[in-house]
């Protein structure tokens, strides 16, 4: 086989792999599209079911403070989760996704800004220096302890040899 034939075969194999990858990706996109449409329908039905409620429930005295934004400690058994069928408007879905993405991006940016602040970097640098000093001090203490232990063993061996020499 000449080098041209090898390159042609390698190119053909690469094209075949690329085609298989595109087909697999198209299949995944189709499946995800079906799931998204199902979820959109469920969301529309849930919104419609919430809109059907005529009067809002009065706030209970045991309700947690209004500033708590998570519901981890609350258990809502009064409303069972139901898969909702229906379709929502594409603009509404895009708006929901954009808001969630913006909130997550803002949270990440805030965390990075705090983590990379000069005060935080200086505190980290100080703690690292302190830890390095502590570990060096500990290593020196361990080394001295090991030397003392070794010297004590050598003295004990010398004393044993001396005692054996006297006994003989």
VOPABA-737762 format. One record per atom (N, C-alpha, C): residue in three letters; x, y, z. Coordinates in steps of 0.1 Angstrom, whole numbers, plus 5000, padded with zeros to 4 digits. Layout:
# residues N
AlaXYZ/...
***
This chain:
# residues 168
Unk500949885000/Unk500050005000/Unk500950125000/Unk500550224992/Unk501250344991/Unk500750445002/Unk501550545004/Unk501150645015/Unk499850715011/Unk499550734998/Unk498250794994/Unk497150704998/Unk497250574996/Unk496250485000/Unk495950475015/Unk497050485022/Unk496950485037/Unk496150605041/Unk496550725036/Unk495850845040/Unk494450845035/Unk494150785024/Unk492750775019/Unk491950685028/Unk492550575033/Unk491850485042/Unk491650545055/Unk492650615060/Unk492450685073/Unk491450795072/Unk491350875061/Unk490350975060/Unk488950915059/Unk488850805052/Unk487550735051/Unk487050685064/Unk488050625072/Unk487650585085/Unk487250695094/Unk487950805093/Unk487650925101/Unk486250985097/Unk485950985084/Unk484651035079/Unk483550945085/Unk483750805084/Unk482750715089/Unk482550735104/Unk483550755112/Unk483450785126/Unk482650915129/Unk482951015121/Unk482251145122/Unk480851125119/Unk480451045108/Unk479151025105/Unk478350955116/Unk478950855121/Unk478350775132/Unk478150865144/Unk479050955147/Unk478951045158/Unk477751145156/Unk477651195144/Unk476551285141/Unk475251215142/Unk475151095137/Unk473851015138/Unk473550995153/Unk474450955161/Unk474250935175/Unk473751065182/Unk474451175178/Unk474051305184/Unk472651345180/Unk472251315167/Unk470951355163/Unk469851265170/Unk470251145173/Unk469251055180/Unk469051105195/Unk470151155201/Unk470051205215/Unk469251335215/Unk469451415205/Unk468751545204/Unk467251515202/Unk466851415194/Unk465451385192/Unk464851335206/Unk465551255213/Unk465051205226/Unk464951315236/Unk465851405236/Unk465851515245/Unk464651605241/Unk464451625229/Unk463351705224/Unk462051655229/Unk461851525228/Unk460651455233/Unk460451475248/Unk461551465255/Unk461451485270/Unk461151625273/Unk461751725266/Unk461451865269/Unk459951895266/Unk459451845255/Unk458051875252/Unk457151805263/Unk457551695268/Unk456751635279/Unk456851715291/Unk457951765294/Unk458151845306/Unk457451985305/Unk457452035293/Unk456752165290/Unk455252145292/Unk454752025287/Unk453352005289/Unk452951985304/Unk453851915311/Unk453651905326/Unk453652035333/Unk454552125329/Unk454652255335/Unk453452335332/Unk452952335320/Unk451752405317/Unk450552355325/Unk450452225326/Unk449252175334/Unk449452215349/Unk450652215354/Unk450852255368/Unk450552395370/Unk450852485360/Unk450552625361/Unk449052645361/Unk448352575352/Unk446952585351/Unk446252535363/Unk446752425369/Unk446152375382/Unk446352475393/Unk447452545394/Unk447652645404/Unk446752765402/Unk446552795389/Unk445652915386/Unk444252885389/Unk443852755389/Unk442452725393/Unk442152745407/Unk443152755416/Unk442852775430/Unk442352915431/Unk441152935437/Unk440453065437/Unk440953155449/Unk441053095460/Unk441453175472/Unk442753125478/Unk443653205481/Unk444953165487/Unk444653115501/Unk445453015505/Unk445352965519/Unk445953065529/Unk445353085540/Unk445853175550/Unk447153115556/Unk448153205559/Unk449453165564/Unk449253105578/Unk449852995580/Unk449752925593/Unk450752995603/Unk450452985616/Unk451353045626/Unk452652965626/Unk452652845623/Unk453852765623/Unk454752775611/Unk454352865601/Unk455052885589/Unk456452945592/Unk457452895586/Unk458752955589/Unk458853095584/Unk459953165588/Unk460053305585/Unk460053325569/Unk459653445565/Unk459553475551/Unk460853485544/Unk461953505551/Unk463253525545/Unk463953385542/Unk463453275546/Unk463953145543/Unk463653105529/Unk464653085521/Unk464353065507/Unk464352915503/Unk464752835512/Unk464752685509/Unk463752615517/Unk463252505511/Unk462252425518/Unk462752295523/Unk464052285526/Unk464552155530/Unk463952105543/Unk463652185552/Unk463152145565/Unk461652125565/Unk460952175554/Unk459552155554/Unk459152035546/Unk458051965550/Unk457551855543/Unk456151885539/Unk455951885526/Unk454651925521/Unk453851795517/Unk453151745526/Unk452351625523/Unk450951655517/Unk450551785519/Unk449151815515/Unk449051815499/Unk450151835492/Unk450051835477/Unk450951725472/Unk450251625467/Unk451051515461/Unk451651555448/Unk452851515444/Unk453451555432/Unk452751465421/Unk452351535410/Unk451551475399/Unk452251515386/Unk452551415378/Unk453051445365/Unk452051525357/Unk452451645352/Unk451451735345/Unk451651725330/Unk450551715323/Unk450651705309/Unk450251845303/Unk450751875291/Unk450352005285/Unk451652065279/Unk451452185274/Unk452552255267/Unk452552395271/Unk453752455273/Unk453952595277/Unk454452665265/Unk454352795265/Unk454852875254/Unk456352875254/Unk456952875243/Unk458352875242/Unk459052995248/Unk458353115247/Unk458953235253/Unk458953215269/Unk457953165274/Unk457853145289/Unk458953045293/Unk459152935286/Unk460152835289/Unk461552905288/Unk461752975278/Unk463053045276/Unk463253145287/Unk462253215292/Unk462353305302/Unk462753235315/Unk462053125318/Unk462353045330/Unk463853005330/Unk464252945319/Unk465652895318/Unk466653005319/Unk466353125313/Unk467253235314/Unk467353285328/Unk466253295335/Unk466253345349/Unk467153255358/Unk466853125356/Unk467653025364/Unk469153035361/Unk469453045348/Unk470853055345/Unk471453185350/Unk470753295349/Unk471253425354/Unk471453415369/Unk470553355376/Unk470753345391/Unk471953255394/Unk472153145387/Unk473253065390/Unk474553135386/Unk474553205375/Unk475753275371/Unk476153385381/Unk475153455386/Unk475353565396/Unk475953505409/Unk475353385413/Unk475953325425/Unk477353275423/Unk477653225412/Unk479053175409/Unk479953295409/Unk479553405402/Unk480353525401/Unk480653585415/Unk479553585423/Unk479753635437/Unk480753555445/Unk480653425444/Unk481553335451/Unk482953355446/Unk483153365433/Unk484553385428/Unk485053515432/Unk484253625432/Unk484653755436/Unk485153755451/Unk484453685460/Unk484753675474/Unk486053585475/Unk486153475468/Unk487253385469/Unk488553445464/Unk488453535454/Unk489653595448/Unk489953735454/Unk489153775464/Unk489453905470/Unk490753905477/Unk491454025477/Unk492754035484/Unk492753985498/Unk491754015506/Unk491653975520/Unk491653825521/Unk490953755512/Unk490853605513/Unk492253555508/Unk492853605498/Unk494153555494/Unk495153575505/Unk495153695511/Unk496153715522/Unk495853615534/Unk494653595537/Unk494353505548/Unk494853365544/Unk494553325532/Unk495053185528/Unk496553175528/Unk497253285523/Unk498653285524/Unk499253275538/Unk498553355547/Unk498953345561/Unk498853205567/Unk497653145564/Unk497353015570/Unk498352915564/Unk498652925551/Unk499652835545/Unk501052845551/Unk501452965554/Unk502752985560/Unk502752925574/Unk501652955581/Unk501552895595/Unk501652745595/Unk500952685585/Unk500852535584/Unk502252485580/Unk502952555571/Unk504252505568/Unk505252515580/Unk505152625587/Unk506052635599/Unk505652525609/Unk504352495611/Unk503952395621/Unk504452255616/Unk504352225603/Unk504752095599/Unk506252075600/Unk507052185597/Unk508552175598/Unk508852155613/Unk508252225622/Unk508452215636/Unk508152065641/Unk507052015636/Unk506651875639/Unk507651775634/Unk508151805621/Unk509151715615/Unk510451715623/Unk510851835627/Unk512051835636/Unk511851765649/Unk510751785655/Unk510451715668/Unk510451565666/Unk509851515655/Unk509851375652/Unk511251325650/Unk512051395643/Unk513451355640/Unk514251345653/Unk514051445662/Unk514751445675/Unk514351325684/Unk513051305683/Unk512451185691/Unk513051055686/Unk513151045672/Unk513650925666/Unk515150905670/Unk515851015670/Unk517351005673/Unk517450965688/Unk516651025697/Unk516750985711/Unk516450835713/Unk515350795706/Unk514950655707/Unk516150565702/Unk516750595691/Unk517850515685/Unk519050515694/Unk519350635700/Unk520450635709/Unk520250555722/Unk518950555727/Unk518650475739/Unk518750335736/Unk518350285724/Unk518450145720/Unk519950105719/Unk520750195713/Unk522150165712/Unk522850155726/Unk522450245735/Unk522950235749/Unk522550105756/Unk521250065753/Unk520749935759/Unk521549815753/Unk521849825741/Unk522549715734/Unk523949705740/Unk524549825742/Unk525949825747/Unk525949775761/Unk524949805769/Unk524849765783/Unk524649615783/Unk523849555774/Unk523649415773/Unk524849345770/Unk525649395760/Unk526949335756/Unk527949335768/Unk527949445775/Unk528849455787/Unk528449355797/Unk527149335800/Unk526649245810/Unk527049095805/Unk526849075793/Unk527248935788/Unk528748915789/Unk529549015787/Unk530949005788/Unk531448975802/Unk530749045812/Unk531049025826/Unk530648885831/Unk529548835825/Unk529048705829/Unk529948595824/Unk530648615813/Unk531448505807/Unk532748485813/
***
